[in-house]
Amino acid sequence: MRERRVLMVASEAVPFAKTGGLGDVAGALPLALASLGHDVTLVLPRYRGATGGTPAGSTQVSLGGRVFDVAYAEHALADRARAVLVECPDLFDRAELYGVGAHDYPDNAARFAVLARAALEYGAGQHPAPDIVHAHDWQAGLAPVYLRTLFAGRAGIAEAAAVFTVHNLAYQGLFPPVWMPALDLGWELFGIEGIEYWGKLSFLKGGVNFSEMVTTVSPRYAREIQTPELGFGFDGILRRRGRRVRGILNGIDDAAWDPAADPHLPAPYGPDTLDDKRLSKRALLERLGLSAGDEALARPLVGMVSRLVDQKGFDLLAALGDSLLSLGAAFVVLGSGEPRYQEMWQALADQAPDRVAFRAGFDEPLAHLIEAGADIFLMPSKFEPCGLNQMYSLRYGTVPVVHAVGGLDDTIENWNGRTGAGTGFKFRAYTPEALRGALVKALAAFEDRAAWRAMQRAGMSRDFSWSASAAAYAEVYEAAIRARKRARGK
Ligand code: ADP
């Protein structure tokens, strides 16, 4: 294996800033790559609240005639990994990362163009130069574009290969064409092969079209986004790049999500001490004010931790409504999102207060206790690029019931009642009946204690650690470097 130098660009990363899955991945991947021997510099904005770091130079970024003073602060992450925070208070010292409420900041195009430029400037100053520029999601989408335009004459970094990772195709970074000159993008780029998308400029399209390799966060999602049903209008663009598109499953933080060492549980447990999982079940039922006697402990408990939006399958659950109560299970649901889904779950809880509990909001400790205390974890997403909760569930011996889509399909093996093989239950048609059917099957299997134990243990034995994912990214880097060499005629 060649040890590569990677310049990573992302708009958020744990532990500095996070609004979703991107933050987890951008935080974990540099460490996993570094432990394989690669050298990673992760560049992200310095948002309000992020402090510290060692001053690591400054520069001026001129953008459409405006000049931004930028300073860099370096934070060591590991032996071969560091984060470089881009300080530019005018752009990044704000209350939120991307906007307030449903309103994006009106200058997001400039903010993230400056991020891309500042990252490339930093990389251009590195010796030896980066082999790879790895950009994540639309916010970093202009990094590959500038690499091939403004930085094309800069020896060193100009030779780097670009890799772009799509975490969620639903966000495309669309801006009116007046931004083209304001971002120093020549009009020759404003075409169908370039970064124009239905009359607008798309940062996401820039990332997809100007990178040697494109990845997304599960193999199945990589295929799905090349179809009209799940391509959000980008299927044609991605099909054209088909050979260059790969799917790599996200890993999970297996230290934070470990039932044998989880501070949020009343007692640890593992594959050989599964009886102790019951203590988490009791604690969960008690904490949520549900019955927690012997009868309740014997009754199957279905858990959900989710954003309450259509994407996550709440439209199917709403269609099932009251009939969920006749399944003979108890339900615990934690989530925030659309008021109509909050009202629906609250109404079910009011109807069956001993068997249904709903908590609105974001609650990390409760999320852990639900993963541990539930018997079944429900994730009926309409689409799911990767999904993390189903992987946590497997680790916690909590059997997932999922819609067979995206990362859910890749990570869950459907249970086979005849052979006893499998780790969960999948349904294929996105209909309330199919969801109900999968739940009924899971609840029936729950009654067969030995079969259930075998399924729990099978799930707990699966490996979703970052090291396998990082090795797959390293292979993509090699493919990108080969493609870049071919393009340069070497
Ligand atoms: P997505 O990124 O589409 O929301 P994922 O399953 O990939 O879905 O990741 C969601 C992450 O956010 C998981 O770690 C999950 O536990 C967490 N999460 C979602 N909603 C809540 C909540 N209400 N409280 C605590 N954690 C939550």
Boltz pocket constraint, residues with backbone or C-beta under 6 A from the ligand:
constraints:
  - pocket:
      binder: B
      contacts: [[A, 20], [A, 21], [A, 305], [A, 306], [A, 307], [A, 334], [A, 335], [A, 336], [A, 361], [A, 362], [A, 363], [A, 364], [A, 367], [A, 386], [A, 387], [A, 388], [A, 389], [A, 390]]
      max_distance: 6.0
